[in-house]
Amino acid sequence: MLYREEMTKPDGRSLTLYGNTPVRLVGPAPSPNREPLQANPHLRWHPLRGEWVAYASYRQGRTFMPPPEYNPLAPTRDPENPTELPQGEYQVAVFDNRFPSLSPAAHDPPPAGVKTAPARGKCEVVVFTKDPSASLAGLPLNHIELLMEVWGDRVALLGGDHCIKYVLPFENKGVEVGVTLHHPHGQIYAYPFVPPVPARMQAEELAHYREKGRPLLEELIEGEAASGERILYLGEHAVSFVPPCARYPYEVWVAPRRAVTGFDKLDPAVRADLARALKTTLLKYDGLWQRPFPYLMAWYGAPTDGHEHPECHLHAEFYPPYRSSDRLKYLAGTELAAGMFANDALPEEKARELRNVEVTL
């Protein structure tokens, strides 16, 4: 059972605490800053790319790599120097980002010579655990299952707003991908439109579903399971594999074997196996490199536009960086300028390296 406790911070931001057991608090909801949030991001239309770009210059003032004693994501120890989290009994915390790229209160965008709009939406921080020395890979399986329930709860709550069309949970891990706080955490963006990447993904899924009558990714997973060559984890309900079309060396996809549209549609058995697939992937990454492995993990599900989307298949995609000196990829000319990825490592080779890493759950 998922327990949650909702609170309001002194600056007006929301805080929600989650646990597998009833949440118990010590003290009120804290905040490092008591001033009300003044965020007012806006969107500008890119006429040549046909997509929105968000602007929030105040984000330059966000916290960057503080020393451990000033960790804003750790529970508050000194009421005179509050962090974002209270003391108490809970396992996962979610709160409004103080430096959001999207805000429900966004208004009156400035003139810019192109079409503009308020950047209305929501940006949340998800603190995976109170332990600053932990990592997603090191969390117990039941804690990862809880986190998946939290993701499902947030997607349902945020997507319930008729203004929100897509909700994306993700995690940046490592300074190589721009992390500004080491405490294990991720983010959730709730967009007023379906962003370009999931929009293109959904268009392909929908075309395949209309032609074949079944989800595209489900069919791909079936073929990967039969081949086994690129499989990292194959359970009764979930799978982890290097896709045959990987754009990054060590790119991995994690998914239920049968299509579900979102975390809130997972039954307990599927969620438990999906947690095993996710943890296996993370442990293989760290085991291969013998150190914490940097990545972007993004979870794609169905749009929250009020329509049924049987074509959509919940899954995570891991994008590790790359460069020739340390085998981590950074985007260059053809990727950034043309949008065509050039991968100098075969997916089968990288799958073999990861498959050879022994892990213990």
For each residue, the residues with C-beta under 8 A, 3 or more apart:
1: 20
2: 18 20 146 149 150 153
3: 18 19 20 21 22 23
4: 16 17 18 19 23 153
5: 16 17 23 25 90
6: 14 15 16
7: 14 15 16 17 25 28 29 86
8: 12 13 14 15 29
9: 12 13 14 15 29 30 31 95 96
10: 28 29 30 31 34
11: 31 33 34 35 36 37 98
12: 8 9 36 37
13: 8 9 31 37 95 96 98
14: 6 7 8 9 95 96
15: 6 7 8 9 29 84 85 93 94 95 96
16: 4 5 6 7 93 94 95
17: 4 5 7 23 25 86 88 90 92 93
18: 2 3 4 23 90 91 92 93 94 146 149 150 153
19: 3 4 22 23 89 90 91 92 146
20: 1 2 3 91 142 146
21: 3 89
22: 3 19 89
23: 3 4 5 17 18 19 88 89 90
24: 88 89 90
25: 5 7 17 86 87 88 89 90
26: 86 87 88
27: 30 76 79 86 87 88
28: 7 10 86
29: 7 8 9 10 15 86
30: 9 10 27 76 79 82 83 84 85 86
31: 9 10 11 13 34 82 84
32: 72 82 83 84
33: 11 98
34: 10 11 31
35: 11 38
36: 11 12
37: 11 12 13 96 98 103 105
38: 35 58
39: 56 58 98 99 100 103 105 106
40: 103 105 106 107 108 118
41: 54 55 56 100 101 102 103 106 118 119
42: 54 55 106 109 110 116 117 118 119
43: 52 53 54 55 109 116 117 118 119
44: 52 53 55 109 112 114 115 116
45: 51 52 53 114 115 116 117
46: 49 50 51 52 53 114
47: 50 114 115
48:
49: 46 196
50: 46 47
51: 45 46 195 196
52: 43 44 45 46 117 193
53: 43 44 45 46
54: 41 42 43 101 102 119
55: 41 42 43 44 119
56: 39 41 59 99 100 101 119
57: 60
58: 38 39 61 99
59: 56 62 99 101
60: 57
61: 58 99
62: 59 98 99 180
63: 66 72 180 181
64: 180
65: 175 180 181 182
66: 63 70 71 72 181
67: 70
68: 71 132
69:
70: 66 67
71: 66 68 74 83 132 181 183
72: 32 63 66 83 84 181
73: 83 84 85 125 127 132 181 183 185
74: 71 77 83 85 130 132 183
75: 83 85 86 87 88 130
76: 27 30 79 81 82 83 85 86 87
77: 74 81 87
78: 81 82
79: 27 30 76 82
80:
81: 76 77 78
82: 30 31 32 76 78 79
83: 30 32 71 72 73 74 75 76
84: 15 30 31 32 72 73 93 95 125 127
85: 15 30 73 74 75 76 93 95 127 130
86: 7 17 25 26 27 28 29 30 75 76
87: 25 26 27 75 76 77
88: 17 23 24 25 26 27 75
89: 19 21 22 23 24 25
90: 5 17 18 19 23 24 25 93 130
91: 18 19 20 129 130 143 146
92: 17 18 19 126 127 128 129 146 147 150
93: 15 16 17 18 84 85 90 126 127 130
94: 15 16 18 124 125 126 127 150 154 188
95: 9 13 14 15 16 84 85 124 125 127
96: 9 13 14 15 37 100 122 123 124 125
97: 100 123 124 125 187
98: 11 13 33 37 39 62
99: 39 56 58 59 61 62
100: 39 41 56 96 97 103 122 123
101: 41 54 56 59 119 121 123 189
102: 41 54 106 119 120 121 122 123 189 190 191 192
103: 37 39 40 41 100 106 119 120 121 122 123
104: 120 121 122 161 163
105: 37 39 40
106: 39 40 41 42 102 103 109 118 119 120 121
107: 40 118
108: 40 118
109: 42 43 44 106 112 116 117 118 119
110: 42 116
111: 116
112: 44 109 116
113:
114: 44 45 46 47
115: 44 45 47
116: 42 43 44 45 109 110 111 112
117: 42 43 45 52 109 120
118: 40 41 42 43 106 107 108 109
119: 41 42 43 54 55 56 101 102 103 106 109 192
120: 102 103 104 106 117 163 192
121: 101 102 103 104 106 163 164 189 190 191 192
122: 96 100 102 103 104 158 161 164 188 189 190
123: 96 97 100 101 102 103 187 188 189 190
124: 94 95 96 97 154 158 187 188 190
125: 73 84 94 95 96 97 185 186 187
126: 92 93 94 147 150 151 154 169 185 186 187 188
127: 73 84 85 92 93 94 95 130 183 184 185
128: 92 134 136 139 143 147 184 185 186
129: 91 92 134 139 143 184
130: 74 75 85 90 91 93 127
131: 134 184
132: 68 71 73 74 182 183 184
133:
134: 128 129 131 138 139 184
135: 138 139 173 184 282 292
136: 128 139 144 147 171 173 184 278 282
137: 279 282 283 285 286
138: 134 135
139: 128 129 134 135 136 143 144 147 184 279
140: 143 144
141: 144 145 272 275 276 279 361
142: 20 145 146 275
143: 91 128 129 139 140 146 147
144: 136 139 140 141 147 148 275 278 279
145: 141 142 148 149 271 272 275
146: 2 18 19 20 91 92 142 143 149 150
147: 92 126 128 136 139 143 144 150 151
148: 144 145 151 152 263 266 271 274 275
149: 2 18 145 146 152 153 263 271
150: 2 18 92 94 126 146 147 153 154
151: 126 147 148 154 155 169 188 263 299
152: 148 149 155 156 262 263 264 265 266
153: 2 4 18 149 150 156 157 264
154: 94 124 126 150 151 157 158 167 169 188
155: 151 152 158 159 167 169 188 262 263 264 301 304
156: 152 153 159 160 262 264
157: 153 154 160
158: 122 124 154 155 161 164 167 188 190 304
159: 155 156 164 167 190 304
160: 156 157 164 304
161: 104 122 158 164 190
162: 306
163: 104 120 121 192
164: 121 122 158 159 160 161 167 190 191 192 304
165: 191 192 193 194 303 304 305
166: 190 191 193 194 195 198 303 304 305
167: 154 155 158 159 164 188 189 190 191 301 304
168: 188 189 190 191 195 198 298 299 300
169: 126 151 154 155 186 187 188 298 299
170: 186 187 188 189 296 297 298 299
171: 136 185 186 187 295 296 297
172: 177 178 179 186 187 296
173: 135 136 177 179 292 293 294 295 296 297
174: 177 179 292 293 294 295
175: 65 178 179 294
176: 294 321 328
177: 172 173 174 294 295 296 321
178: 172 175
179: 172 173 174 175 182
180: 62 63 64 65
181: 63 65 66 71 72 73 185
182: 65 132 179
183: 71 73 74 127 132
184: 127 128 129 131 132 134 135 136 139
185: 73 125 126 127 128 171 181
186: 125 126 128 169 170 171 172 297
187: 97 123 124 125 126 169 170 171 172
188: 94 122 123 124 126 151 154 155 158 167 168 169 170
189: 101 102 121 122 123 167 168 170
190: 102 121 122 123 124 158 159 161 164 166 167 168
191: 102 121 164 165 166 167 168 194 195
192: 102 119 120 121 163 164 165
193: 52 165 166
194: 165 166 191 198 199 202 303 305
195: 51 166 168 191 198 199
196: 49 51 199 200
197: 200 201
198: 166 168 194 195 201 202 300 303
199: 194 195 196 202 203
200: 196 197 203 204
201: 197 198 204 205 300
202: 194 198 199 205 206 302 303 309 311 312
203: 199 200 206 207
204: 200 201 207 208 216
205: 201 202 208 209 215 216 217 311 312 313
206: 202 203 209 210 311
207: 203 204 210 211
208: 204 205 211 212 215 216 219 311
209: 205 206 212 213 214 215 216 310 311
210: 206 207 311
211: 207 208
212: 208 209 216 219
213: 209
214: 209 218 219 259
215: 205 208 209 218 219 259 310 311 312 313
216: 204 205 208 209 212 219 220 311 313
217: 205 220 221 255 259 313 315
218: 214 215 221 222 257 258 259 313
219: 208 212 214 215 216 222 223
220: 216 217 223 224 243
221: 217 218 224 225 239 241 255 257
222: 218 219 225 226 257
223: 219 220 226 227
224: 220 221 227 228 230 231 239 241 243 244
225: 221 222 228 231 234 239 257
226: 222 223
227: 223 224 230 231
228: 224 225 231 234
229: 348 351
230: 224 227 241 242 243 244 347 348 351
231: 224 225 227 228 234 239 240 241 351 355
232: 240 241 242 252 280 281 284 351 354 355
233: 238 239 240 241 254 276 277 280 281
234: 225 228 231 239 240
235: 238 239 257 273 276 277
236: 257 269 273
237: 256 257 258 269 270 272 273 274
238: 233 235 254 255 256 257 270 273 274 276 277
239: 221 224 225 231 233 234 235 254 255 256 257 277
240: 231 232 233 234 252 253 254 277 278 280 281
241: 221 224 230 231 232 233 252 253 351
242: 230 232 246 250 251 252 253 347 348 350 351 354
243: 220 224 230 246 251 252 253 347
244: 224 230 347
245: 347
246: 242 243 249 251 343 347 350
247: 251 335 341 343
248: 251 319 320 321 322 329 341 343
249: 246 320 322 327 328 329 343 344 345 350
250: 242 285 288 318 320 322 327 350 353 354
251: 242 243 246 247 248 317 318 319 320 347 350
252: 232 240 241 242 243 281 285 317 318 354
253: 240 241 242 243 315 316 317 318
254: 233 238 239 240 274 277 278 281 315 316 318
255: 217 221 238 239 274 277 313 314 315 316
256: 237 238 239 259 260 266 270 273 274 313 314 315
257: 218 221 222 225 235 236 237 238 239
258: 218 237 270
259: 214 215 217 218 256 310 312 313 314
260: 256 265 266 270 313 314
261: 265 301 302 309 310 312 313 314
262: 152 155 156 265 301 302 314
263: 148 149 151 152 155 266 271 299 301 314
264: 152 153 155 156
265: 152 260 261 262 314
266: 148 152 256 260 263 270 271 274 314
267: 270 271
268: 271 272
269: 236 237 272 273
270: 237 238 256 258 260 266 267 273 274
271: 145 148 149 263 266 267 268 274 275
272: 141 145 237 268 269 275 276
273: 235 236 237 238 256 269 270 276 277
274: 148 237 238 254 255 256 266 270 271 277 278
275: 141 142 144 145 148 271 272 278 279
276: 141 233 235 238 272 273 279 280 361
277: 233 235 238 239 240 254 255 273 274 280 281
278: 136 144 240 254 274 275 281 282 316
279: 137 139 141 144 275 276 282 283 361
280: 232 233 240 276 277 283 284 359 361
281: 232 233 240 252 254 277 278 284 285 318
282: 135 136 137 278 279 285 286 293
283: 137 279 280 286 287 357 359 360 361
284: 232 280 281 287 288 354 357 359
285: 137 250 252 281 282 288 289 293 295 318 320 354
286: 137 282 283 289 290 291 292 293
287: 283 284 290 357 358 359
288: 250 284 285 293 353 354 357
289: 285 286 292 293
290: 286 287
291: 286
292: 135 173 174 286 289
293: 173 174 282 285 286 288 289 320
294: 173 174 175 176 177 320 321 328
295: 171 173 174 177 285 318 319 320 321
296: 170 171 172 173 177 318 319 320
297: 170 171 173 186 316 317 318 319
298: 168 169 170 316 317 319
299: 151 168 169 170 263 314 315 316
300: 168 198 201 312 314 315 316 317
301: 155 167 261 262 263 312 314
302: 202 261 262 309 312 314
303: 165 166 194 198 202 307 309 312
304: 155 158 159 160 164 165 166 167
305: 165 166 194
306: 162
307: 303
308:
309: 202 261 302 303 312
310: 209 215 259 261
311: 202 205 206 208 209 210 215 216
312: 202 205 215 259 261 300 301 302 303 309
313: 205 215 216 217 218 255 256 259 260 261
314: 255 256 259 260 261 262 263 265 266 299 300 301 302
315: 217 253 254 255 256 299 300
316: 253 254 255 278 297 298 299 300
317: 251 252 253 297 298 300
318: 250 251 252 253 254 281 285 295 296 297
319: 248 251 295 296 297 298
320: 248 249 250 251 285 293 294 295 296 328 329
321: 176 177 248 294 295 328 329 330
322: 248 249 250 327 328 329 330
323: 326 327 328 329 330
324: 327 344
325:
326: 323
327: 249 250 322 323 324 345
328: 176 249 294 320 321 322 323
329: 248 249 320 321 322 323
330: 321 322 323
331: 335 336
332: 335 336
333: 336 337 338
334: 337 338 340 341 342
335: 247 331 332 338 339 340 341 342
336: 331 332 333
337: 333 334
338: 333 334 335
339: 335
340: 334 335
341: 247 248 334 335
342: 334 335
343: 246 247 248 249 346 347
344: 249 324
345: 249 327 349 350
346: 343 349 350
347: 230 242 243 244 245 246 251 343 350 351
348: 229 230 242 351 352
349: 345 346 352 353
350: 242 246 249 250 251 345 346 347 353 354
351: 229 230 231 232 241 242 347 348 354 355
352: 348 349 355 356
353: 250 288 349 350 356 357
354: 232 242 250 252 284 285 288 350 351 357
355: 231 232 351 352
356: 352 353
357: 283 284 287 288 353 354
358: 287
359: 280 283 284 287
360: 283
361: 141 276 279 280 283
